[in-house]
């Protein structure tokens, strides 16, 4: 199915010339576990202005954004609701979409992966704050028992605001999840990648570039009993507390 905010006349979503105008409309066309793809046009732009207004709620779908740089499809979060975007079905893949903070005083959670979101993959996307008063306070929140996730090749770009707390936060256990080859640059008062709440098994944090400009914020930290690996991450901080904290994981940092 096809999504394009600039289509002349919205149609049934079966071609570019008959595209629907919003990503949610494209998702709603899909059939569960049918291998459906939703293609999002380059320069597509839409606003999400209420809680769960964007819900990836169809299992097994793949969202593919077309275009790069300024042409990358954009989803702007324009209200301060708790979770504007939600992944509430299993095995959802999101590729090459830019998610923007565009609400004064910040978005509480940009993307919330629920316990039903096992197997979600967020690949080559960008999460960006558009101003130091329009923050993404948490860019991705992972609910308890959302397992086997993959976050790879993404860019998490903040500002110099002190309000954001975490880029990725695990609210509970997330087993066999991979966070790999992402770039994090911003000011997070708590931690960039935070998994301290609960024990996870087989969690792997690999080859990420992590910069936290907050004077007390950490870079990568996990529960003292979490197992897995923290390998090849380049971590930089603006204070003395940015070191990796992962007591029961195999840790091999390049720079720490």
C-alpha positions as CSV (number, residue, x, y, z in Angstrom):
1,X,0.0,0.0,0.0
2,X,1.1,3.6,-0.7
3,X,1.1,6.7,1.4
4,X,1.7,10.2,0.1
5,X,0.6,13.5,1.9
6,X,1.0,15.3,-1.4
7,X,-1.2,13.1,-3.6
8,X,-3.6,15.1,-5.7
9,X,-6.6,13.0,-4.9
10,X,-6.5,10.3,-2.2
11,X,-7.5,6.9,-3.3
12,X,-7.5,3.3,-2.1
13,X,-3.8,3.1,-1.5
14,X,-3.0,0.5,-4.1
15,X,-0.6,2.7,-6.2
16,X,1.3,6.0,-5.9
17,X,-1.4,7.8,-8.0
18,X,-4.1,6.4,-5.7
19,X,-2.2,6.8,-2.4
20,X,-3.8,7.4,0.9
21,X,-2.7,10.6,2.7
22,X,-1.7,9.3,6.2
23,X,0.4,6.5,7.5
24,X,-2.4,5.2,9.8
25,X,-4.7,4.9,6.7
26,X,-2.0,2.8,5.1
27,X,-1.6,0.6,8.1
28,X,-5.3,0.1,8.3
29,X,-5.3,-1.3,4.8
30,X,-3.0,-4.2,5.9
31,X,-3.9,-7.8,6.8
32,X,-2.3,-9.4,9.8
33,X,0.7,-11.6,9.1
34,X,0.2,-11.3,5.4
35,X,3.7,-9.8,4.7
36,X,2.1,-6.5,3.7
37,X,4.3,-3.5,2.9
38,X,3.4,0.2,3.3
39,X,5.5,2.5,1.2
40,X,5.7,6.1,2.3
41,X,6.6,8.7,-0.3
42,X,9.7,10.9,-0.2
43,X,8.8,14.4,1.3
44,X,5.7,12.9,2.9
45,X,4.8,15.0,6.0
46,X,2.1,14.6,8.6
47,X,1.3,15.7,12.2
48,X,0.4,13.4,15.0
49,X,-1.6,15.4,17.6
50,X,-3.2,13.0,20.1
51,X,-2.3,9.9,22.1
52,X,-1.9,6.7,20.1
53,X,-3.0,8.6,16.9
54,X,-0.3,6.6,15.1
55,X,-0.7,2.9,16.0
56,X,1.3,0.2,14.3
57,X,-1.3,-2.4,15.3
58,X,-1.2,-4.9,12.4
59,X,1.2,-7.9,13.0
60,X,3.9,-8.6,10.4
61,X,3.8,-5.4,8.4
62,X,6.8,-3.5,7.1
63,X,6.8,0.3,6.7
64,X,9.3,1.6,4.1
65,X,10.1,5.3,3.8
66,X,11.4,6.6,0.4
67,X,14.0,9.4,0.1
68,X,16.9,10.5,2.1
69,X,18.2,13.7,3.8
70,X,15.6,16.4,3.5
71,X,13.4,14.1,1.4
72,X,13.1,11.5,4.2
73,X,9.4,11.1,5.2
74,X,8.6,13.0,8.3
75,X,6.2,12.4,11.2
76,X,5.9,15.4,13.5
77,X,4.6,14.9,17.0
78,X,2.6,18.1,17.8
79,X,1.0,17.4,21.2
80,X,2.2,16.5,24.6
81,X,0.3,13.3,25.1
82,X,2.0,10.4,26.8
83,X,2.5,8.1,23.8
84,X,1.8,9.6,20.4
85,X,3.2,6.6,18.4
86,X,2.6,3.0,19.5
87,X,3.8,-0.3,18.3
88,X,1.1,-2.7,19.6
89,X,1.5,-5.7,17.4
90,X,4.2,-8.2,16.8
91,X,6.8,-8.3,14.1
92,X,6.4,-4.7,12.9
93,X,9.3,-3.2,10.9
94,X,9.8,0.5,10.4
95,X,12.4,1.6,8.0
96,X,13.7,5.1,7.0
97,X,11.2,7.4,8.7
98,X,12.0,10.7,10.6
99,X,10.2,11.3,13.8
100,X,10.2,14.9,15.0
101,X,9.5,16.6,18.3
102,X,7.3,19.6,17.5
103,X,5.5,20.5,20.7
104,X,6.5,23.1,23.2
105,X,7.5,21.6,26.6
106,X,8.1,18.3,25.0
107,X,6.7,14.9,24.0
108,X,6.5,12.5,26.9
109,X,7.1,9.4,24.7
110,X,7.6,9.5,21.0
111,X,7.3,5.7,20.3
112,X,5.9,3.3,22.9
113,X,6.5,-0.4,22.2
114,X,3.9,-2.4,24.2
115,X,4.2,-5.9,25.5
116,X,2.5,-7.1,22.3
117,X,5.2,-5.5,20.2
118,X,7.6,-8.5,20.3
119,X,9.9,-8.6,17.3
120,X,9.6,-5.0,16.4
121,X,12.4,-3.6,14.2
122,X,13.2,0.1,13.9
123,X,15.8,0.5,11.2
124,X,17.6,3.5,9.7
125,X,15.1,6.0,11.2
126,X,15.8,9.3,12.8
127,X,14.4,10.8,16.0
128,X,15.1,14.5,16.2
129,X,14.2,17.4,18.5
130,X,13.5,20.5,16.4
131,X,14.2,23.0,19.2
132,X,15.4,23.1,22.8
133,X,11.8,23.7,23.9
134,X,10.4,20.9,21.6
135,X,12.0,17.9,23.1
136,X,11.3,14.2,22.8
137,X,11.6,13.5,26.6
138,X,11.8,9.7,25.8
139,X,12.4,8.8,22.2
140,X,11.6,5.1,22.5
141,X,9.9,3.4,25.5
142,X,10.0,-0.4,25.7
143,X,7.3,-1.9,27.9
144,X,7.8,-4.9,30.1
145,X,8.3,-8.2,28.2
146,X,8.6,-6.7,24.7
147,X,11.2,-9.1,23.5
148,X,13.5,-9.8,20.5
149,X,13.5,-6.2,19.3
150,X,16.1,-4.7,16.9
151,X,17.1,-1.0,16.8
152,X,19.8,-0.6,14.2
153,X,21.2,2.2,12.1
154,X,19.1,4.9,13.6
155,X,20.0,8.5,14.5
156,X,18.8,9.9,17.9
157,X,19.5,13.7,17.8
158,X,18.7,16.0,20.7
159,X,19.4,19.6,21.6
160,X,21.1,21.3,24.5
161,X,17.9,21.2,26.6
162,X,18.2,19.5,30.0
163,X,14.6,18.2,30.0
164,X,14.9,14.9,28.0
165,X,15.6,11.9,30.3
166,X,16.4,8.9,28.0
167,X,16.8,8.1,24.3
168,X,15.8,4.5,24.8
169,X,14.3,3.3,28.1
170,X,13.4,-0.3,28.9
171,X,10.5,-0.2,31.4
172,X,11.1,-3.8,32.3
173,X,12.7,-7.0,31.0
174,X,13.4,-7.2,27.2
175,X,15.0,-10.4,26.3
176,X,17.2,-11.1,23.2
177,X,17.0,-7.5,22.1
178,X,19.7,-5.9,19.9
179,X,20.7,-2.2,19.8
180,X,23.3,-1.9,17.1
181,X,25.1,0.7,15.0
182,X,23.0,3.7,16.1
183,X,24.1,7.3,16.7
184,X,23.0,9.1,19.8
185,X,23.9,12.8,20.3
186,X,22.0,14.9,22.8
187,X,21.4,15.9,26.4
188,X,19.8,13.3,28.5
189,X,19.5,13.9,32.2
190,X,19.1,10.2,33.2
191,X,20.7,8.0,30.6
192,X,21.0,7.5,26.8
193,X,20.2,3.7,26.9
194,X,18.6,2.8,30.2
195,X,17.7,-0.7,31.2
196,X,18.1,-0.6,35.0
197,X,14.6,-1.4,36.1
198,X,14.6,-5.2,35.5
199,X,16.8,-8.1,34.6
200,X,16.9,-8.9,30.9
201,X,18.5,-12.0,29.2
202,X,20.6,-12.0,26.1
203,X,20.5,-8.2,25.5
204,X,23.2,-7.0,23.1
205,X,24.4,-3.4,22.7
206,X,26.9,-3.3,19.8
207,X,28.9,-0.6,17.9
208,X,26.9,2.5,18.9
209,X,28.2,6.0,18.9
210,X,26.9,7.6,22.1
211,X,27.3,11.3,23.2
212,X,25.6,12.6,26.3
213,X,26.1,16.3,26.9
214,X,24.4,16.4,30.3
215,X,26.8,17.0,33.2
216,X,25.4,14.1,35.2
217,X,23.7,11.9,32.7
218,X,24.9,8.4,31.9
219,X,25.4,6.7,28.5
220,X,24.6,3.0,28.8
221,X,23.4,1.3,32.0
222,X,21.6,-1.9,32.8
223,X,20.3,-3.9,35.7
224,X,23.1,-5.5,37.7
225,X,21.9,-9.1,36.7
226,X,21.1,-8.4,33.0
227,X,23.1,-10.8,30.7
228,X,24.3,-10.3,27.2
229,X,27.0,-8.0,25.8
230,X,28.0,-4.4,25.4
231,X,30.6,-4.4,22.7
232,X,32.4,-1.8,20.6
233,X,30.5,1.2,21.7
234,X,32.1,4.7,21.6
235,X,30.7,6.6,24.6
236,X,31.4,10.2,25.5
237,X,30.1,12.4,28.2
238,X,30.2,15.9,29.7
239,X,30.7,14.8,33.3
240,X,32.2,12.1,35.4
241,X,29.2,9.7,35.4
242,X,29.0,8.7,31.8
243,X,30.7,5.3,32.1
244,X,29.0,2.1,31.0
245,X,27.2,0.3,33.8
246,X,26.5,-3.3,33.0
247,X,27.8,-5.5,35.8
248,X,26.7,-9.0,34.5
249,X,27.2,-8.3,30.8
250,X,30.3,-8.9,28.7
251,X,31.6,-5.4,28.2
252,X,34.3,-4.5,25.6
253,X,34.1,-0.7,24.9
254,X,36.2,1.0,22.3
255,X,36.0,4.3,24.2
256,X,34.5,4.7,27.7
